[in-house]
Amino acid sequence: MAQKIVIGDREIKIPEFNIGWIAIVLILVVFLLLWSSAFTVAPEEVGVVLTFGKYTRLVRPGLRFKWPYPVQTVDKVPVQRQLKEEFGFRTARPGVRTQYITGGATGESLMLTGDLNVATVEWTTQYRVSDPYKYLFKVRHVSDTFRDMNEAVMREIIGDRSINEVLTIGRQEIASIVEKQLQELCDQYDTGLKIEQIVLKDVNPPDKVKPAFNEVNQAQQEKERMINEAEAEYNRVIPRASGEAEQVIQRAQGYATERINRAKGDAELFKDLLAAYKRAPEVTRSRIFLETMGAVYPNVKQKIVLDKELKGVLPLLPLGKEIKQ
């Protein structure tokens, strides 16, 4: 029964306590305490335990326990998962045929190049959380800060390159430099992030100037094509002409060497004949005469041999041709 307490002229009834209800309340309280004390950390995460908002410890994956809320709380940080930030576009629907949207993100992708041209640069930054403590406590709004750092570094690098480098040959170099400088900036700000890769997804001129830019590219490609064709023709004709010129030069050099050697040989022969003539003039003169006649005589068609001491002989007329006529 309810007990009564009289205070002054007022009577207050005190209800009787039911032991069953008290037990149920105690069980609920204990259950809530246990439920708020136990927590699970996924394999790709670590848990950061805070005591009244102050960092206490890190816990590894698995079933863990802490003091009940609000004494201790847990923030879970995905340290093993590769995270990604997109700039200039957003992924609307991932899959085999991923769909992207660019509305509202073009402002961060419009950049001024070093030669005062405008380019639309779309890229992704892949990163991981390397230090959960720094990631949670060193920088306020770390995600927004990280995006601002990405945009600042990319604009700086693009501003040092020409439009042709940005659109063609310089893309890999730009990505490497941005990755290096962004990591240095993240370390400087103690963000606790590690940059994995910078990927330039698409680099194009703005839509309003694309037709003019395409015409310029076509003209440059036509120029390169004509230069390549001219170089190919040059490489085809010039080596052949050089080879023919070298052949003529070698032939002339061979002819000159032959003539010089022959002249030297004739001079040596003349010297030998002169020395022989000086030793025996008559013999040498007779030998030279006979050798000369031996070379000339076979070429003479009609031969008449006369004794030099014979007198009174009329010369014979060559009447053979006239008779035949």
C-alpha positions in Angstrom: 0.0 0.0 0.0 1.0 3.6 -0.6 2.5 5.4 2.4 1.3 8.8 3.5 3.4 11.8 4.6 1.8 14.8 6.3 3.6 18.1 5.8 1.7 20.9 7.5 -1.9 20.6 6.5 -1.0 18.7 3.3 -1.0 14.9 2.9 1.4 13.4 0.3 1.0 9.8 -0.9 4.3 7.9 -1.7 3.7 5.1 -4.2 5.1 1.7 -3.4 8.1 0.6 -5.5 7.8 -2.5 -7.7 10.9 -4.7 -7.6 10.2 -6.1 -11.0 10.1 -2.7 -12.7 13.3 -1.7 -11.0 15.0 -4.8 -12.3 13.8 -4.2 -15.8 15.1 -0.6 -15.6 18.5 -1.7 -14.3 18.7 -4.3 -17.1 17.9 -1.7 -19.7 20.5 0.6 -18.2 23.2 -2.1 -18.2 22.3 -3.1 -21.7 22.5 0.5 -23.0 25.9 0.9 -21.2 27.2 -2.3 -22.8 25.8 -1.4 -26.2 27.5 2.0 -26.1 30.7 0.5 -24.8 31.2 -2.2 -27.4 32.0 -1.3 -31.0 33.4 -3.0 -34.1 36.2 -1.7 -36.3 36.2 -2.9 -39.9 39.3 -4.5 -41.5 40.1 -1.4 -43.6 39.6 1.0 -40.7 41.2 2.0 -37.4 39.3 3.5 -34.4 40.3 6.7 -32.8 39.0 6.7 -29.1 38.3 10.1 -27.6 37.8 10.7 -23.9 35.6 13.8 -23.4 36.7 14.9 -26.9 40.4 14.4 -26.3 42.5 11.9 -28.2 43.2 8.8 -26.1 44.3 5.9 -28.3 44.1 4.0 -31.6 42.4 0.6 -31.8 42.9 -2.0 -34.5 40.1 -3.9 -36.5 37.9 -6.2 -34.5 35.5 -6.1 -31.6 36.6 -3.4 -29.1 35.3 -1.8 -25.9 35.4 1.7 -24.4 33.8 3.7 -21.7 30.1 4.4 -22.3 28.9 7.5 -24.1 29.5 10.4 -23.3 32.7 9.5 -21.5 34.3 8.1 -24.6 33.5 8.2 -28.3 35.0 6.6 -31.4 35.8 8.0 -34.8 36.5 5.4 -37.5 39.0 6.3 -40.2 39.4 4.2 -43.4 43.2 3.9 -43.5 43.3 1.0 -45.9 40.8 2.3 -48.4 41.9 4.3 -51.4 39.9 7.5 -51.5 39.3 9.7 -54.5 38.5 13.4 -55.1 37.1 14.5 -58.5 37.8 17.9 -60.0 35.9 19.4 -63.0 33.3 16.5 -63.0 31.4 14.2 -60.7 30.6 10.5 -61.1 26.8 10.2 -61.4 26.6 6.5 -61.7 29.6 4.2 -61.5 29.6 0.9 -63.4 30.7 -0.7 -66.6 29.6 2.4 -68.5 30.2 5.1 -65.9 28.2 8.2 -66.2 29.6 11.6 -65.3 28.2 15.1 -64.8 30.0 18.4 -65.2 27.4 20.9 -64.2 28.5 23.1 -61.4 32.1 21.9 -61.5 33.4 23.8 -64.5 34.7 26.7 -62.4 37.3 24.6 -60.7 38.5 23.1 -64.0 39.0 26.4 -66.0 42.6 27.3 -65.9 45.0 29.9 -67.5 48.1 28.5 -69.2 51.5 30.1 -69.3 50.9 31.5 -72.9 47.6 33.1 -71.7 45.3 30.5 -73.1 42.4 28.9 -71.3 42.1 25.1 -70.8 39.5 22.9 -69.1 41.4 20.5 -66.9 39.6 17.5 -65.4 41.5 15.3 -63.0 41.2 12.9 -60.1 43.4 12.6 -57.0 43.7 9.2 -55.4 44.9 9.2 -51.8 44.9 7.4 -48.5 44.8 8.4 -44.8 48.3 7.7 -43.5 48.0 9.3 -40.0 44.5 9.2 -38.5 45.4 11.5 -35.6 46.6 14.3 -38.0 43.7 13.7 -40.3 41.2 14.3 -37.5 42.8 16.9 -35.3 45.5 18.9 -37.2 43.3 20.5 -39.9 39.8 21.8 -39.6 37.5 20.7 -42.5 40.3 18.6 -44.0 38.3 17.5 -47.0 37.6 21.1 -48.1 41.2 22.1 -47.4 42.5 19.2 -49.4 40.4 20.1 -52.4 41.6 23.7 -52.2 45.2 22.5 -52.1 44.6 20.3 -55.2 43.2 23.2 -57.1 46.0 25.6 -56.0 48.8 23.3 -57.0 47.2 22.3 -60.3 46.7 26.0 -61.3 50.3 26.8 -60.4 51.6 24.0 -62.6 49.3 24.7 -65.5 50.2 28.3 -65.3 53.9 27.4 -66.1 53.0 25.4 -69.2 51.9 26.3 -72.7 48.6 25.2 -74.1 50.2 22.6 -76.4 52.1 21.1 -73.5 48.9 20.9 -71.4 46.9 19.3 -74.2 49.5 16.9 -75.6 53.0 16.0 -74.6 53.2 17.5 -71.1 50.3 15.7 -69.4 52.3 12.9 -67.7 54.9 15.4 -66.5 52.2 17.7 -65.1 50.6 14.8 -63.2 54.0 13.8 -61.7 54.9 17.3 -60.6 51.4 17.9 -59.1 51.6 14.7 -57.2 55.0 15.6 -55.7 54.1 19.2 -54.8 50.7 18.2 -53.4 52.4 15.6 -51.1 54.8 18.3 -49.9 51.9 20.6 -49.1 50.0 17.9 -47.3 53.1 17.2 -45.2 53.5 20.9 -44.5 49.9 21.2 -43.3 50.0 17.9 -41.3 46.9 16.6 -43.0 47.9 13.0 -42.5 47.2 12.2 -46.2 49.4 10.2 -48.6 48.9 11.0 -52.3 48.7 7.8 -54.4 48.2 9.1 -57.9 47.1 12.1 -60.0 45.2 11.2 -63.1 44.5 13.9 -65.8 41.1 12.5 -67.1 40.4 15.1 -69.8 42.1 18.2 -70.9 40.4 20.3 -73.6 39.9 23.9 -74.6 36.7 25.5 -73.5 33.6 24.7 -75.5 33.2 28.2 -76.9 36.7 28.1 -78.6 36.8 24.4 -79.5 35.9 24.9 -83.2 38.7 27.5 -83.7 41.1 25.4 -81.7 40.3 22.3 -83.8 41.0 24.3 -87.0 44.3 25.3 -85.6 45.1 21.7 -84.7 44.2 20.6 -88.2 46.4 23.2 -89.7 49.3 22.1 -87.4 48.7 18.5 -88.3 48.7 19.4 -92.0 51.9 21.3 -91.5 53.5 18.3 -89.7 52.3 16.0 -92.5 53.9 18.1 -95.2 57.1 18.5 -93.2 57.2 14.7 -92.8 56.6 14.1 -96.5 59.3 16.6 -97.4 61.7 14.9 -95.0 60.9 11.5 -96.4 61.5 12.8 -100.0 64.7 14.4 -98.7 65.8 11.2 -97.1 65.0 9.3 -100.3 66.8 11.7 -102.8 69.7 13.1 -100.9 71.3 9.8 -99.9 71.1 8.5 -103.5 72.6 11.7 -104.8 75.3 11.6 -102.2 76.1 8.0 -103.1 76.3 8.9 -106.8 78.5 11.9 -106.1 80.7 9.7 -103.9 80.9 7.1 -106.7 81.9 9.8 -109.3 84.5 11.2 -106.9 86.0 7.8 -106.2 86.0 7.0 -109.9 87.8 10.3 -110.6 90.2 9.6 -107.9 90.9 6.2 -109.3 91.4 7.6 -112.8 93.7 10.3 -111.4 95.7 7.6 -109.5 95.9 5.5 -112.6 97.1 8.4 -114.7 99.7 9.4 -112.1 101.0 5.9 -111.8 101.1 5.4 -115.5 103.0 8.7 -115.9 105.4 7.7 -113.2 105.9 4.4 -114.9 106.5 6.0 -118.3 109.0 8.4 -116.7 110.8 5.5 -115.1 110.9 3.7 -118.4 112.2 6.7 -120.1 114.9 7.0 -117.5 115.8 3.4 -118.0 115.9 3.8 -121.8 118.1 6.9 -121.4 120.5 5.1 -119.2 120.7 2.2 -121.6 121.1 4.6 -124.5 124.0 6.3 -122.8 125.7 2.9 -122.3 125.1 1.6 -125.9 123.6 4.2 -128.2 123.6 2.1 -131.4 122.2 -0.9 -129.9 119.6 1.0 -128.0 118.6 3.0 -131.1 118.3 -0.2 -133.1 116.2 -1.9 -130.4 113.9 1.1 -130.2 113.5 1.2 -133.9 112.7 -2.5 -134.1 110.2 -2.3 -131.2 108.5 0.6 -132.9 108.3 -1.0 -136.2 107.1 -4.2 -134.5 104.2 -2.2 -133.1 103.5 -0.2 -136.3 104.1 -2.7 -139.1 101.2 -5.1 -138.3 98.8 -2.2 -138.9 100.1 -1.5 -142.4 97.9 -3.2 -145.1 100.2 -2.9 -148.1 103.9 -3.5 -147.7 106.7 -2.9 -150.3 110.2 -3.8 -149.4 113.0 -2.1 -151.4 116.7 -2.2 -151.2 118.0 1.2 -150.2 120.9 0.8 -152.7 118.7 -0.1 -155.6 118.4 2.6 -158.3 116.3 3.3 -161.4 113.2 1.5 -160.2 109.9 3.2 -160.8 107.5 3.4 -157.9 104.7 0.9 -158.2 101.3 2.5 -158.5 98.5 1.0 -156.4 96.3 0.1 -159.4 94.3 -2.6 -157.7 91.5 -0.4 -156.6 91.3 1.4 -160.0 91.2 -1.9 -161.9 88.3 -3.2 -159.7 86.4 -0.1 -160.4 
